[in-house]
C-alpha cells in the first residue's frame, strides 16, 4: 500500500513532510486558518505552510532514491 504524505514549504522557507490539515476557520488566537503539515503526533508539531507549495507524494522514487511529489 502506498504511503499518503504531503510536502510543503513553511513561511520561513523550510520544506516539511507529513500529514496535511486544512483549517477553514481560526480556532484560537494562536491557531489560525490555513494549511498545516504535521507528523503523526499532530497539532503540537504542525507547521503552517504556503498553500501554493503543497504537493502529494506519488509513492515513487527517482533513480537516486529521492521521493517524487506532484502538485
N, C-alpha and C positions, 0 to 999 in steps of 0.2 A: 504494500500500500504506500502511496506517495505521501510524503510529509507536507502538510499545509503550513506554510510560513510566509512572512512578508518581510520586505526590506524598505526602509525609508530614511531620509536624511533629516536629522534634528535641526532645530532653528540655529544651533551653533555650528552646523556643517558636518557633524559626525554621522556615519552610517550605522544603523542598528537593525537587527533582525529579530523576528519573533512573531507573536500573535498580534493581529490588528484589531483595534477597537475604534469605532467612530462614535463620538458623543455628540448628539444633536442639540443639547442644551447644557448650560452651566449647572454643576451640581453643588458647588460651593465657591467661596472666594478664591480658593486655590486650584480647584478642578474646573477648568474652562472647557467649553465645547471645542471640538477639533478631532484630529486624527492622532491616535496613540499606538505605539508599538511596545509590547512588553514581553517578558519571558513568561514561563509557566507560573511564576509566583503571582503575577497580576499587578494590580494598580500601584503598590509601593515602588515598583521598579519600572514604571511605564515612562516612555519618553514621548513628548509631543513632537510630531514630525510634519514636514511640509506635505500637504496633500498631493501636489504635483510630482513628488518624488517616490510615492508608494508603488512598489512592484511586487508581484507574486512569484514565488519560487516555482519553477516548471517541473522540478523533480529530476532534472537532468544536470550533468556536469560537463564542462568542456574538457578538452584533452589534457589540460593541466590540473584537473580536479576541482576547478572553481565552479561554484553553483551558478546556474543560469536563471535570471529573473526577467520577467516581461512586464511591461506597463499594463 
